């Protein structure tokens, strides 16, 4: 597992998810209170970016069909949808780091690192 710096904590606003891409993996960051959480950014039901969804407390709602996931652990909170992956997050010197598996890390290094989604 390898840690990747995604952004400064100051870039995150409570209740406003932010999406990133590390190679071919999409990651969503969520600020809830003083904590930051990271999950897959793509809904497990169909391709929809959770970072464009609606965050209420610790639950993100998919903008496409309303599936809900707990950002702390990725567990589905509604319907019969699959859980999404949640990632470990660390804050170091005001920067957000997310732990990803080695394959994504190697691809990210080959592709020039992390691209922030517009």
DODOFI-462561 format. One record per residue (C-alpha): residue number from 1; residue in three letters; x, z, y. Coordinates in nm, 3 decimals, padded with zeros to 5 digits. Layout:
<pts>
<pt><pos>NUM</pos><code>ALA</code><xx>X</xx><zz>Z</zz><yy>Y</yy></pt>
...
</pts>
This chain:
<pts>
<pt><pos>1</pos><code>UNK</code><xx>00.000</xx><zz>00.000</zz><yy>00.000</yy></pt>
<pt><pos>2</pos><code>UNK</code><xx>00.125</xx><zz>-00.089</zz><yy>00.346</yy></pt>
<pt><pos>3</pos><code>UNK</code><xx>00.015</xx><zz>00.037</zz><yy>00.687</yy></pt>
<pt><pos>4</pos><code>UNK</code><xx>-00.076</xx><zz>-00.214</zz><yy>00.960</yy></pt>
<pt><pos>5</pos><code>UNK</code><xx>-00.113</xx><zz>-00.146</zz><yy>01.332</yy></pt>
<pt><pos>6</pos><code>UNK</code><xx>-00.439</xx><zz>-00.297</zz><yy>01.454</yy></pt>
<pt><pos>7</pos><code>UNK</code><xx>-00.481</xx><zz>-00.183</zz><yy>01.814</yy></pt>
<pt><pos>8</pos><code>UNK</code><xx>-00.455</xx><zz>00.100</zz><yy>02.064</yy></pt>
<pt><pos>9</pos><code>UNK</code><xx>-00.717</xx><zz>00.372</zz><yy>02.023</yy></pt>
<pt><pos>10</pos><code>UNK</code><xx>-00.804</xx><zz>00.316</zz><yy>02.391</yy></pt>
<pt><pos>11</pos><code>UNK</code><xx>-00.936</xx><zz>-00.029</zz><yy>02.296</yy></pt>
<pt><pos>12</pos><code>UNK</code><xx>-01.215</xx><zz>00.129</zz><yy>02.089</yy></pt>
<pt><pos>13</pos><code>UNK</code><xx>-01.543</xx><zz>00.245</zz><yy>02.236</yy></pt>
<pt><pos>14</pos><code>UNK</code><xx>-01.786</xx><zz>00.475</zz><yy>02.062</yy></pt>
<pt><pos>15</pos><code>UNK</code><xx>-02.072</xx><zz>00.283</zz><yy>01.901</yy></pt>
<pt><pos>16</pos><code>UNK</code><xx>-01.904</xx><zz>-00.057</zz><yy>01.952</yy></pt>
<pt><pos>17</pos><code>UNK</code><xx>-01.739</xx><zz>-00.188</zz><yy>01.633</yy></pt>
<pt><pos>18</pos><code>UNK</code><xx>-01.434</xx><zz>-00.408</zz><yy>01.666</yy></pt>
<pt><pos>19</pos><code>UNK</code><xx>-01.330</xx><zz>-00.673</zz><yy>01.414</yy></pt>
<pt><pos>20</pos><code>UNK</code><xx>-00.980</xx><zz>-00.782</zz><yy>01.311</yy></pt>
<pt><pos>21</pos><code>UNK</code><xx>-00.827</xx><zz>-01.024</zz><yy>01.068</yy></pt>
<pt><pos>22</pos><code>UNK</code><xx>-00.518</xx><zz>-00.953</zz><yy>00.859</yy></pt>
<pt><pos>23</pos><code>UNK</code><xx>-00.443</xx><zz>-01.283</zz><yy>00.688</yy></pt>
<pt><pos>24</pos><code>UNK</code><xx>-00.763</xx><zz>-01.365</zz><yy>00.498</yy></pt>
<pt><pos>25</pos><code>UNK</code><xx>-00.901</xx><zz>-01.009</zz><yy>00.504</yy></pt>
<pt><pos>26</pos><code>UNK</code><xx>-01.147</xx><zz>-00.906</zz><yy>00.776</yy></pt>
<pt><pos>27</pos><code>UNK</code><xx>-01.140</xx><zz>-00.542</zz><yy>00.886</yy></pt>
<pt><pos>28</pos><code>UNK</code><xx>-01.389</xx><zz>-00.359</zz><yy>01.110</yy></pt>
<pt><pos>29</pos><code>UNK</code><xx>-01.297</xx><zz>-00.048</zz><yy>01.310</yy></pt>
<pt><pos>30</pos><code>UNK</code><xx>-01.554</xx><zz>00.209</zz><yy>01.417</yy></pt>
<pt><pos>31</pos><code>UNK</code><xx>-01.507</xx><zz>00.497</zz><yy>01.661</yy></pt>
<pt><pos>32</pos><code>UNK</code><xx>-01.739</xx><zz>00.790</zz><yy>01.596</yy></pt>
<pt><pos>33</pos><code>UNK</code><xx>-01.667</xx><zz>01.091</zz><yy>01.815</yy></pt>
<pt><pos>34</pos><code>UNK</code><xx>-01.292</xx><zz>01.151</zz><yy>01.798</yy></pt>
<pt><pos>35</pos><code>UNK</code><xx>-01.255</xx><zz>00.977</zz><yy>01.461</yy></pt>
<pt><pos>36</pos><code>UNK</code><xx>-01.179</xx><zz>00.615</zz><yy>01.372</yy></pt>
<pt><pos>37</pos><code>UNK</code><xx>-01.294</xx><zz>00.452</zz><yy>01.048</yy></pt>
<pt><pos>38</pos><code>UNK</code><xx>-01.212</xx><zz>00.115</zz><yy>00.889</yy></pt>
<pt><pos>39</pos><code>UNK</code><xx>-01.407</xx><zz>-00.093</zz><yy>00.638</yy></pt>
<pt><pos>40</pos><code>UNK</code><xx>-01.436</xx><zz>-00.449</zz><yy>00.523</yy></pt>
<pt><pos>41</pos><code>UNK</code><xx>-01.591</xx><zz>-00.647</zz><yy>00.806</yy></pt>
<pt><pos>42</pos><code>UNK</code><xx>-01.796</xx><zz>-00.874</zz><yy>00.578</yy></pt>
<pt><pos>43</pos><code>UNK</code><xx>-02.126</xx><zz>-00.753</zz><yy>00.435</yy></pt>
<pt><pos>44</pos><code>UNK</code><xx>-02.141</xx><zz>-00.736</zz><yy>00.055</yy></pt>
<pt><pos>45</pos><code>UNK</code><xx>-02.472</xx><zz>-00.926</zz><yy>00.044</yy></pt>
<pt><pos>46</pos><code>UNK</code><xx>-02.394</xx><zz>-01.242</zz><yy>00.241</yy></pt>
<pt><pos>47</pos><code>UNK</code><xx>-02.136</xx><zz>-01.353</zz><yy>00.494</yy></pt>
<pt><pos>48</pos><code>UNK</code><xx>-02.212</xx><zz>-01.155</zz><yy>00.808</yy></pt>
<pt><pos>49</pos><code>UNK</code><xx>-01.962</xx><zz>-00.964</zz><yy>01.019</yy></pt>
<pt><pos>50</pos><code>UNK</code><xx>-02.040</xx><zz>-00.594</zz><yy>01.030</yy></pt>
<pt><pos>51</pos><code>UNK</code><xx>-01.840</xx><zz>-00.568</zz><yy>01.353</yy></pt>
<pt><pos>52</pos><code>UNK</code><xx>-02.131</xx><zz>-00.752</zz><yy>01.517</yy></pt>
<pt><pos>53</pos><code>UNK</code><xx>-02.380</xx><zz>-00.507</zz><yy>01.367</yy></pt>
<pt><pos>54</pos><code>UNK</code><xx>-02.544</xx><zz>-00.192</zz><yy>01.496</yy></pt>
<pt><pos>55</pos><code>UNK</code><xx>-02.360</xx><zz>00.140</zz><yy>01.462</yy></pt>
<pt><pos>56</pos><code>UNK</code><xx>-02.563</xx><zz>00.460</zz><yy>01.467</yy></pt>
<pt><pos>57</pos><code>UNK</code><xx>-02.367</xx><zz>00.773</zz><yy>01.384</yy></pt>
<pt><pos>58</pos><code>UNK</code><xx>-02.163</xx><zz>00.693</zz><yy>01.074</yy></pt>
<pt><pos>59</pos><code>UNK</code><xx>-02.388</xx><zz>00.407</zz><yy>00.958</yy></pt>
<pt><pos>60</pos><code>UNK</code><xx>-02.330</xx><zz>00.039</zz><yy>01.036</yy></pt>
<pt><pos>61</pos><code>UNK</code><xx>-02.625</xx><zz>-00.198</zz><yy>00.997</yy></pt>
<pt><pos>62</pos><code>UNK</code><xx>-02.559</xx><zz>-00.559</zz><yy>00.903</yy></pt>
<pt><pos>63</pos><code>UNK</code><xx>-02.687</xx><zz>-00.791</zz><yy>01.179</yy></pt>
<pt><pos>64</pos><code>UNK</code><xx>-02.807</xx><zz>-01.050</zz><yy>00.926</yy></pt>
<pt><pos>65</pos><code>UNK</code><xx>-03.040</xx><zz>-00.863</zz><yy>00.691</yy></pt>
<pt><pos>66</pos><code>UNK</code><xx>-03.024</xx><zz>-00.492</zz><yy>00.776</yy></pt>
<pt><pos>67</pos><code>UNK</code><xx>-02.809</xx><zz>-00.358</zz><yy>00.491</yy></pt>
<pt><pos>68</pos><code>UNK</code><xx>-02.659</xx><zz>-00.023</zz><yy>00.595</yy></pt>
<pt><pos>69</pos><code>UNK</code><xx>-02.321</xx><zz>00.122</zz><yy>00.502</yy></pt>
<pt><pos>70</pos><code>UNK</code><xx>-02.152</xx><zz>00.456</zz><yy>00.571</yy></pt>
<pt><pos>71</pos><code>UNK</code><xx>-01.830</xx><zz>00.375</zz><yy>00.758</yy></pt>
<pt><pos>72</pos><code>UNK</code><xx>-01.660</xx><zz>00.686</zz><yy>00.615</yy></pt>
<pt><pos>73</pos><code>UNK</code><xx>-01.666</xx><zz>00.566</zz><yy>00.254</yy></pt>
<pt><pos>74</pos><code>UNK</code><xx>-01.829</xx><zz>00.219</zz><yy>00.247</yy></pt>
<pt><pos>75</pos><code>UNK</code><xx>-02.125</xx><zz>00.338</zz><yy>00.039</yy></pt>
<pt><pos>76</pos><code>UNK</code><xx>-02.443</xx><zz>00.135</zz><yy>00.079</yy></pt>
<pt><pos>77</pos><code>UNK</code><xx>-02.721</xx><zz>00.342</zz><yy>00.236</yy></pt>
<pt><pos>78</pos><code>UNK</code><xx>-03.007</xx><zz>00.094</zz><yy>00.185</yy></pt>
<pt><pos>79</pos><code>UNK</code><xx>-03.124</xx><zz>-00.158</zz><yy>-00.071</yy></pt>
<pt><pos>80</pos><code>UNK</code><xx>-02.946</xx><zz>-00.262</zz><yy>-00.385</yy></pt>
<pt><pos>81</pos><code>UNK</code><xx>-02.640</xx><zz>-00.404</zz><yy>-00.213</yy></pt>
<pt><pos>82</pos><code>UNK</code><xx>-02.283</xx><zz>-00.343</zz><yy>-00.330</yy></pt>
<pt><pos>83</pos><code>UNK</code><xx>-02.066</xx><zz>-00.091</zz><yy>-00.148</yy></pt>
<pt><pos>84</pos><code>UNK</code><xx>-01.797</xx><zz>-00.223</zz><yy>00.085</yy></pt>
<pt><pos>85</pos><code>UNK</code><xx>-01.433</xx><zz>-00.116</zz><yy>00.087</yy></pt>
<pt><pos>86</pos><code>UNK</code><xx>-01.328</xx><zz>00.163</zz><yy>00.322</yy></pt>
<pt><pos>87</pos><code>UNK</code><xx>-00.964</xx><zz>00.194</zz><yy>00.425</yy></pt>
<pt><pos>88</pos><code>UNK</code><xx>-00.745</xx><zz>00.489</zz><yy>00.518</yy></pt>
<pt><pos>89</pos><code>UNK</code><xx>-00.684</xx><zz>00.519</zz><yy>00.893</yy></pt>
<pt><pos>90</pos><code>UNK</code><xx>-00.409</xx><zz>00.701</zz><yy>01.081</yy></pt>
<pt><pos>91</pos><code>UNK</code><xx>-00.362</xx><zz>00.741</zz><yy>01.455</yy></pt>
<pt><pos>92</pos><code>UNK</code><xx>00.007</xx><zz>00.734</zz><yy>01.553</yy></pt>
<pt><pos>93</pos><code>UNK</code><xx>00.115</xx><zz>00.761</zz><yy>01.916</yy></pt>
<pt><pos>94</pos><code>UNK</code><xx>-00.224</xx><zz>00.633</zz><yy>02.034</yy></pt>
<pt><pos>95</pos><code>UNK</code><xx>-00.226</xx><zz>00.336</zz><yy>01.795</yy></pt>
<pt><pos>96</pos><code>UNK</code><xx>-00.465</xx><zz>00.273</zz><yy>01.503</yy></pt>
<pt><pos>97</pos><code>UNK</code><xx>-00.302</xx><zz>00.202</zz><yy>01.166</yy></pt>
<pt><pos>98</pos><code>UNK</code><xx>-00.493</xx><zz>00.094</zz><yy>00.853</yy></pt>
<pt><pos>99</pos><code>UNK</code><xx>-00.359</xx><zz>00.104</zz><yy>00.498</yy></pt>
<pt><pos>100</pos><code>UNK</code><xx>-00.404</xx><zz>-00.223</zz><yy>00.306</yy></pt>
<pt><pos>101</pos><code>UNK</code><xx>-00.293</xx><zz>-00.336</zz><yy>-00.038</yy></pt>
<pt><pos>102</pos><code>UNK</code><xx>00.042</xx><zz>-00.510</zz><yy>-00.076</yy></pt>
<pt><pos>103</pos><code>UNK</code><xx>-00.097</xx><zz>-00.863</zz><yy>-00.130</yy></pt>
<pt><pos>104</pos><code>UNK</code><xx>-00.281</xx><zz>-00.863</zz><yy>00.205</yy></pt>
<pt><pos>105</pos><code>UNK</code><xx>00.027</xx><zz>-00.716</zz><yy>00.370</yy></pt>
<pt><pos>106</pos><code>UNK</code><xx>00.253</xx><zz>-00.991</zz><yy>00.235</yy></pt>
<pt><pos>107</pos><code>UNK</code><xx>00.010</xx><zz>-01.262</zz><yy>00.344</yy></pt>
<pt><pos>108</pos><code>UNK</code><xx>-00.016</xx><zz>-01.104</zz><yy>00.690</yy></pt>
<pt><pos>109</pos><code>UNK</code><xx>00.363</xx><zz>-01.107</zz><yy>00.724</yy></pt>
<pt><pos>110</pos><code>UNK</code><xx>00.371</xx><zz>-01.475</zz><yy>00.621</yy></pt>
<pt><pos>111</pos><code>UNK</code><xx>00.091</xx><zz>-01.560</zz><yy>00.867</yy></pt>
<pt><pos>112</pos><code>UNK</code><xx>00.249</xx><zz>-01.378</zz><yy>01.159</yy></pt>
<pt><pos>113</pos><code>UNK</code><xx>00.058</xx><zz>-01.052</zz><yy>01.138</yy></pt>
<pt><pos>114</pos><code>UNK</code><xx>-00.276</xx><zz>-00.936</zz><yy>01.272</yy></pt>
<pt><pos>115</pos><code>UNK</code><xx>-00.510</xx><zz>-01.157</zz><yy>01.473</yy></pt>
<pt><pos>116</pos><code>UNK</code><xx>-00.770</xx><zz>-00.985</zz><yy>01.688</yy></pt>
<pt><pos>117</pos><code>UNK</code><xx>-01.109</xx><zz>-01.148</zz><yy>01.657</yy></pt>
<pt><pos>118</pos><code>UNK</code><xx>-01.242</xx><zz>-01.268</zz><yy>01.995</yy></pt>
</pts>
